[in-house]
Amino acid sequence: MDFTGDIEEDCILLYNILDYELAGSKSGTARKQMFKKGHGKNETTDSYSITMGHTFRSYMSPKKNRENSEIFKGLYKTKLLTEKPYLVDVITEFGSHHFRDFAFTEIQFNYNWASPPHFDKANLGDSLIIGLGDYSCGELVIEQPDKSIIKVDIHDKPYIFNGEKFKHWTDAYTGNRLSMVLYSLKKEKI
């Protein structure tokens, strides 16, 4: 890749790569249910929320099962990790310029998918989130222990927080918004 270290230029480049590579992606059943439960309606057809990493679900279809994880005991590679493993290298290279010391095993991509209020129960420690695309508003909303909220502008700005401890969601936005969340699973490694 040709990442330069300039956050604005690199975010545009990363967005264009991901927009092309992930075009036509569909959310899995669990993410669709999360959206419907949180919003009271189905997600739109031009949105998705997909994980590049690992899952406990081995089954994909009657003719195809998932590959075993190489790093987690009893888990399987997600379809995206199996089909497009080179995207991990792209994200790692981007990270080498903009969040060099942040370790992760999973990547969540949310395209025009407004996350409802939730906790990240499967995450270990901090998550890093960044918003990409040509959108306005769409802040990360985080509920504090005293029930007050803070809104964080993540548009082209990496932000680290603990989604396991703090309820969070996506504020309303216009335009095309792709959030990328990097995190590690709370699972036993091989």
C-alpha positions as CSV (number, residue, x, y, z in Angstrom):
1,M,0.0,0.0,0.0
2,D,1.0,3.6,-0.3
3,F,0.1,4.9,3.2
4,T,2.0,8.0,3.9
5,G,1.4,8.8,7.6
6,D,-0.9,11.7,6.8
7,I,-4.1,10.6,8.6
8,E,-6.5,12.3,6.2
9,E,-4.9,11.0,3.0
10,D,-4.5,7.5,4.5
11,C,-8.1,7.4,5.7
12,I,-9.3,8.3,2.2
13,L,-7.1,5.5,0.7
14,L,-8.2,3.0,3.3
15,Y,-11.9,3.8,2.8
16,N,-11.5,3.4,-1.0
17,I,-9.8,0.0,-0.6
18,L,-12.3,-1.3,1.9
19,D,-15.3,0.1,-0.1
20,Y,-14.1,-1.8,-3.1
21,E,-13.0,-5.0,-1.2
22,L,-16.2,-5.2,0.9
23,A,-18.7,-4.2,-1.7
24,G,-21.7,-6.5,-1.6
25,S,-21.0,-7.8,1.9
26,K,-23.9,-8.9,4.0
27,S,-24.4,-8.9,7.8
28,G,-24.5,-12.3,9.6
29,T,-27.7,-13.4,11.3
30,A,-26.5,-12.3,14.8
31,R,-25.7,-8.8,13.6
32,K,-29.0,-8.5,11.8
33,Q,-30.8,-9.5,15.0
34,M,-28.8,-7.0,17.1
35,F,-29.8,-4.2,14.7
36,K,-33.5,-5.2,14.7
37,K,-33.6,-5.5,18.5
38,G,-31.8,-2.2,19.0
39,H,-33.7,-0.2,16.3
40,G,-37.0,-2.0,16.0
41,K,-36.6,-2.5,12.3
42,N,-34.4,-4.4,9.8
43,E,-31.1,-2.9,8.6
44,T,-31.2,-1.4,5.1
45,T,-30.0,-3.4,2.1
46,D,-27.1,-1.0,1.5
47,S,-25.6,-1.7,5.0
48,Y,-23.6,-4.4,6.7
49,S,-21.7,-5.3,9.8
50,I,-19.1,-8.0,9.4
51,T,-16.2,-9.5,11.3
52,M,-12.8,-10.4,10.0
53,G,-11.5,-12.7,12.6
54,H,-12.9,-15.6,14.5
55,T,-16.2,-17.2,15.5
56,F,-17.5,-20.1,17.5
57,R,-19.9,-20.9,14.6
58,S,-18.4,-23.7,12.5
59,Y,-21.3,-24.0,10.1
60,M,-21.6,-21.9,6.9
61,S,-23.7,-24.0,4.6
62,P,-24.6,-27.6,4.0
63,K,-21.6,-28.0,1.7
64,K,-19.0,-25.8,3.4
65,N,-17.7,-25.5,7.0
66,R,-15.4,-22.8,8.3
67,E,-11.6,-23.3,8.7
68,N,-10.2,-23.9,12.2
69,S,-8.6,-20.8,13.8
70,E,-4.8,-20.9,13.9
71,I,-4.7,-18.8,17.1
72,F,-7.8,-19.7,19.1
73,K,-8.7,-23.1,20.6
74,G,-12.1,-24.2,19.5
75,L,-12.8,-21.2,17.2
76,Y,-13.1,-20.9,13.4
77,K,-12.0,-18.3,10.9
78,T,-14.8,-16.0,9.7
79,K,-15.6,-16.1,6.0
80,L,-14.0,-12.7,5.4
81,L,-10.8,-13.8,7.0
82,T,-10.7,-17.0,4.9
83,E,-11.5,-15.2,1.7
84,K,-9.6,-12.0,2.0
85,P,-6.7,-12.5,4.5
86,Y,-4.6,-9.8,2.8
87,L,-6.9,-7.2,4.3
88,V,-5.3,-7.9,7.7
89,D,-2.0,-6.8,6.1
90,V,-3.7,-3.6,4.8
91,I,-5.1,-2.7,8.2
92,T,-1.8,-3.6,9.9
93,E,0.1,-1.3,7.5
94,F,-2.4,1.5,8.1
95,G,-2.0,0.9,11.9
96,S,1.8,1.0,11.7
97,H,1.4,4.7,10.8
98,H,-1.5,5.7,13.0
99,F,-1.8,3.3,16.0
100,R,1.5,1.4,16.1
101,D,1.2,-0.1,19.6
102,F,-2.4,-1.3,19.4
103,A,-2.7,-5.1,19.3
104,F,-5.8,-6.9,17.9
105,T,-7.1,-10.2,16.7
106,E,-10.4,-9.1,15.2
107,I,-11.7,-6.4,12.9
108,Q,-15.4,-5.3,12.8
109,F,-16.5,-3.4,9.7
110,N,-19.8,-1.5,9.9
111,Y,-20.9,0.2,6.7
112,N,-24.0,2.5,7.0
113,W,-24.8,0.4,10.1
114,A,-25.7,2.4,13.1
115,S,-24.8,0.3,16.1
116,P,-27.6,0.4,18.7
117,P,-26.7,0.7,22.5
118,H,-24.6,-2.3,23.5
119,F,-21.6,-3.7,25.4
120,D,-18.9,-5.7,23.7
121,K,-19.1,-8.8,25.9
122,A,-16.6,-10.9,24.0
123,N,-13.9,-8.2,23.8
124,L,-10.7,-8.3,25.9
125,G,-9.7,-4.9,27.1
126,D,-9.7,-1.8,24.9
127,S,-11.0,-1.5,21.4
128,L,-9.9,1.0,18.7
129,I,-12.4,2.6,16.5
130,I,-12.1,4.9,13.5
131,G,-14.8,6.3,11.2
132,L,-14.1,6.5,7.4
133,G,-16.1,7.9,4.5
134,D,-18.0,11.0,3.4
135,Y,-20.4,11.4,6.3
136,S,-21.4,14.1,8.7
137,C,-22.1,13.6,12.5
138,G,-22.1,9.9,13.4
139,E,-20.2,10.3,16.6
140,L,-19.4,7.4,18.9
141,V,-21.7,7.8,21.9
142,I,-20.4,6.4,25.2
143,E,-22.5,6.2,28.4
144,Q,-20.5,7.0,31.5
145,P,-20.9,5.2,34.9
146,D,-23.1,8.2,36.2
147,K,-25.3,7.7,33.1
148,S,-24.1,10.9,31.4
149,I,-22.9,10.5,27.8
150,I,-20.0,11.7,25.9
151,K,-19.9,12.0,22.1
152,V,-16.6,11.3,20.4
153,D,-15.8,12.4,16.8
154,I,-14.1,9.4,15.2
155,H,-14.2,10.7,11.6
156,D,-10.6,10.0,10.4
157,K,-9.6,9.9,14.1
158,P,-8.6,6.6,15.9
159,Y,-10.1,6.5,19.4
160,I,-9.5,3.8,22.1
161,F,-12.1,2.9,24.7
162,N,-13.3,-0.2,26.6
163,G,-16.5,-1.3,24.9
164,E,-16.8,-4.2,27.4
165,K,-17.2,-1.8,30.3
166,F,-19.0,1.1,28.7
167,K,-22.3,1.0,26.8
168,H,-21.9,2.7,23.4
169,W,-23.7,3.3,20.1
170,T,-23.6,5.3,16.9
171,D,-25.2,8.8,16.8
172,A,-27.3,9.8,13.8
173,Y,-25.4,10.6,10.6
174,T,-25.8,11.4,6.9
175,G,-23.7,10.1,4.1
176,N,-21.7,6.9,3.8
177,R,-20.0,5.9,7.1
178,L,-17.7,2.9,7.5
179,S,-16.5,2.4,11.0
180,M,-13.7,0.0,11.7
181,V,-13.3,-1.5,15.2
182,L,-10.1,-3.4,16.2
183,Y,-10.2,-5.5,19.3
184,S,-9.0,-8.8,20.8
185,L,-11.2,-11.7,21.8
186,K,-11.6,-13.0,25.4
187,K,-10.7,-16.5,24.3
188,E,-8.0,-19.1,25.1
189,K,-5.2,-19.0,22.6
190,I,-3.6,-22.1,21.2
